[in-house]
Amino acid sequence: MKKINLLIAIFLMVSLSAQEFKYGVTGNFHKGSIVGVHDVSKGAYGGTLGFFGQWPLVENDVYDSAWLYITPQLEYHMGGEIAKADQELFGIQRYSHDYVAMEVYLKWFFHKGNMKRDLFLFAGPRIEYLVRQDKKVDPGYDLAYYQYNLDSTVKKFGYGVSFGLGLKVSQQVEAYLRYDRGFSKVYPDNNNRNTYNRMLGLGFNFYVKENWW
């Protein structure tokens, strides 16, 4: 809980430090998985919902011409994976990991002089904290596969990078394609692989406050 409060405090301090900023809600539909564990593993579908703040790092006199922004965001992320090792014997193995996560993006719009395009790129660091874990597997599967998975312990805190491509659809709406790649282990006892989180998602940003900087 202390780490969740820290994430929220960091987000609010960064957002409120700006004199002129935009803010809104963000969400996506994604497919994620945990790499290097649970044989015959497939990605699980999930969703993300959160909020963000945004302000320009370059401010021009021309109307709506800023092309570089910093955008911190805080979100609830539903993750996990589905595995099918010896499915005829053990059935399907399901793992659910939900996180409170924070990203701090640099957001760069394609532009020519003061003419800003609708297409943009974004990238930045990501940190996450596990708030819910659910595991539905046959006990026989754990007995047979634990020596390979080494997954009895799940690490609460994780970090990685997030980046993507977006399009400003209207004054208040953006659509984007995003990829997250973790660098920390989900299962710290597994010495064979990194077992990091990854995700590919399609989402949107909706601006509640739009200053058109």
Legacy VTK file of the C-alpha trace (Angstrom):
# vtk DataFile Version 3.0
C-alpha trace
ASCII
DATASET POLYDATA
POINTS 213 float
0.000 0.000 0.000
2.858 2.404 0.785
4.248 1.919 -2.728
0.824 2.609 -4.266
0.559 5.839 -2.270
4.051 6.776 -3.422
3.070 6.282 -7.075
0.021 8.519 -6.626
2.041 11.184 -4.795
4.702 11.265 -7.522
2.052 11.612 -10.207
0.278 14.470 -8.415
3.502 16.356 -7.674
4.647 16.136 -11.275
1.247 17.146 -12.649
0.542 20.020 -10.294
3.996 21.536 -10.759
2.972 22.722 -14.221
1.312 26.126 -14.544
-0.419 25.190 -17.796
-1.277 21.575 -18.413
-3.839 19.276 -19.964
-5.305 16.236 -18.251
-7.657 13.413 -19.045
-8.407 9.710 -18.911
-6.695 6.903 -20.775
-7.506 3.257 -21.426
-6.573 0.364 -23.657
-7.431 -3.188 -24.632
-4.355 -5.391 -24.758
-2.848 -8.841 -24.927
-0.113 -9.583 -22.433
2.027 -12.475 -21.260
4.923 -13.409 -19.007
7.974 -14.460 -20.992
10.098 -17.526 -20.252
7.778 -19.509 -17.964
4.726 -21.844 -18.120
5.306 -24.060 -21.146
2.884 -23.619 -24.079
1.981 -20.207 -22.691
-0.372 -17.877 -24.538
-1.109 -14.227 -23.949
-4.193 -13.220 -21.972
-6.484 -10.362 -22.977
-7.088 -7.567 -20.518
-7.730 -3.873 -20.083
-6.176 -0.769 -18.587
-7.825 2.369 -17.236
-6.157 5.446 -15.783
-5.611 9.181 -15.926
-2.823 11.431 -17.154
-1.447 14.955 -17.052
0.361 16.655 -19.912
2.178 19.912 -20.533
4.486 21.254 -23.263
8.259 21.360 -23.083
8.314 23.799 -26.013
5.824 26.645 -26.202
5.392 28.582 -29.438
3.415 31.732 -30.163
1.621 30.038 -33.031
-1.757 28.510 -32.126
-1.444 24.851 -31.011
2.110 24.509 -32.307
3.943 22.849 -29.390
5.362 19.521 -30.579
7.092 18.091 -27.477
5.308 17.207 -24.219
5.924 15.345 -20.990
3.023 13.082 -20.015
2.952 11.186 -16.704
0.072 8.766 -16.199
-1.243 6.442 -13.517
-3.297 3.372 -14.409
-4.849 0.102 -13.264
-3.550 -2.686 -15.486
-5.038 -6.190 -15.779
-2.389 -8.697 -16.852
-1.410 -12.345 -16.723
-1.403 -15.265 -19.108
-2.980 -18.579 -20.090
-0.963 -21.798 -20.413
-1.870 -25.169 -21.883
0.860 -27.581 -20.826
-0.482 -31.168 -21.022
-3.969 -29.734 -21.431
-5.588 -33.156 -21.860
-4.251 -34.115 -18.428
-4.214 -30.871 -16.409
-6.611 -28.604 -18.295
-5.844 -24.903 -18.870
-3.602 -22.991 -16.458
-4.714 -19.401 -15.776
-2.664 -16.650 -14.127
-4.054 -13.183 -13.352
-1.792 -10.324 -12.237
-3.266 -6.840 -11.770
-0.994 -3.843 -11.271
-1.138 -0.197 -10.368
1.391 1.275 -12.796
2.905 4.615 -13.692
4.566 5.775 -16.922
6.271 9.092 -17.680
6.270 9.654 -21.440
8.048 12.041 -23.718
5.528 12.709 -26.474
6.848 13.989 -29.810
4.625 15.158 -32.669
5.824 15.050 -36.259
6.120 18.667 -37.367
7.563 21.072 -39.889
8.388 24.404 -38.362
5.286 25.522 -36.459
3.039 23.129 -38.380
2.316 20.230 -36.015
1.035 16.978 -37.518
-1.588 14.693 -36.001
0.839 11.751 -35.779
3.028 11.362 -32.684
5.468 9.017 -30.962
5.772 8.445 -27.222
8.202 6.571 -24.976
9.217 6.471 -21.335
9.939 4.407 -18.212
7.277 2.321 -16.494
7.000 1.108 -12.892
4.344 -1.247 -11.557
3.119 -2.695 -8.264
1.145 -5.947 -7.991
-2.200 -5.426 -6.220
-4.073 -8.620 -7.136
-2.941 -12.144 -7.964
-5.102 -15.117 -8.891
-3.919 -18.548 -9.973
-6.199 -21.312 -11.254
-4.280 -24.506 -12.032
-4.628 -28.207 -11.384
-2.485 -29.176 -8.328
-1.026 -31.982 -10.403
0.355 -29.463 -12.866
2.302 -27.672 -10.136
3.735 -30.973 -8.912
4.878 -31.942 -12.393
6.081 -28.544 -13.651
7.313 -26.600 -10.650
10.884 -27.764 -11.240
10.771 -25.895 -14.568
8.571 -22.914 -13.637
9.899 -22.062 -10.155
6.900 -19.761 -9.801
5.844 -20.045 -6.154
6.990 -16.471 -5.416
5.680 -13.459 -7.367
7.577 -10.184 -7.192
5.372 -7.231 -6.227
7.402 -4.415 -7.774
8.472 -4.254 -11.417
9.921 -1.835 -13.934
10.399 -1.553 -17.672
9.769 0.658 -20.662
6.658 1.676 -22.596
6.468 3.184 -26.079
4.142 3.552 -29.020
2.603 5.463 -31.907
-0.501 7.651 -31.762
-2.890 9.766 -33.811
-4.838 12.846 -32.711
-8.364 12.078 -33.907
-10.050 15.255 -32.652
-9.456 18.093 -30.225
-10.176 15.830 -27.258
-9.447 12.285 -28.491
-6.250 10.423 -29.390
-5.850 6.793 -30.455
-2.611 4.872 -29.974
-0.802 1.559 -30.346
1.423 0.777 -27.361
3.994 -1.840 -26.365
5.293 -2.428 -22.815
8.399 -4.472 -22.083
9.435 -5.313 -18.533
13.044 -5.594 -17.389
12.449 -7.096 -13.944
11.516 -10.671 -13.066
7.919 -11.575 -12.267
9.101 -14.835 -10.668
12.352 -14.074 -8.793
13.048 -17.735 -7.909
13.282 -18.678 -11.600
16.983 -18.594 -12.434
16.523 -19.968 -15.939
14.781 -17.007 -17.618
14.008 -13.355 -17.037
10.199 -13.988 -16.789
9.316 -10.379 -17.611
5.903 -8.876 -18.388
5.067 -7.706 -21.912
1.987 -6.191 -23.503
0.685 -4.971 -26.870
-2.389 -2.762 -26.668
-4.709 -0.497 -28.634
-6.075 2.446 -26.682
-7.305 6.017 -26.427
-6.686 9.272 -24.562
-9.605 11.566 -23.771
-8.757 15.120 -22.717
-10.991 16.533 -19.974
-9.034 19.789 -20.051
-7.553 20.861 -23.388
-5.635 24.159 -23.432
-4.407 23.775 -27.019
-0.811 24.669 -26.303
LINES 1 214
213 0 1 2 3 4 5 6 7 8 9 10 11 12 13 14 15 16 17 18 19 20 21 22 23 24 25 26 27 28 29 30 31 32 33 34 35 36 37 38 39 40 41 42 43 44 45 46 47 48 49 50 51 52 53 54 55 56 57 58 59 60 61 62 63 64 65 66 67 68 69 70 71 72 73 74 75 76 77 78 79 80 81 82 83 84 85 86 87 88 89 90 91 92 93 94 95 96 97 98 99 100 101 102 103 104 105 106 107 108 109 110 111 112 113 114 115 116 117 118 119 120 121 122 123 124 125 126 127 128 129 130 131 132 133 134 135 136 137 138 139 140 141 142 143 144 145 146 147 148 149 150 151 152 153 154 155 156 157 158 159 160 161 162 163 164 165 166 167 168 169 170 171 172 173 174 175 176 177 178 179 180 181 182 183 184 185 186 187 188 189 190 191 192 193 194 195 196 197 198 199 200 201 202 203 204 205 206 207 208 209 210 211 212
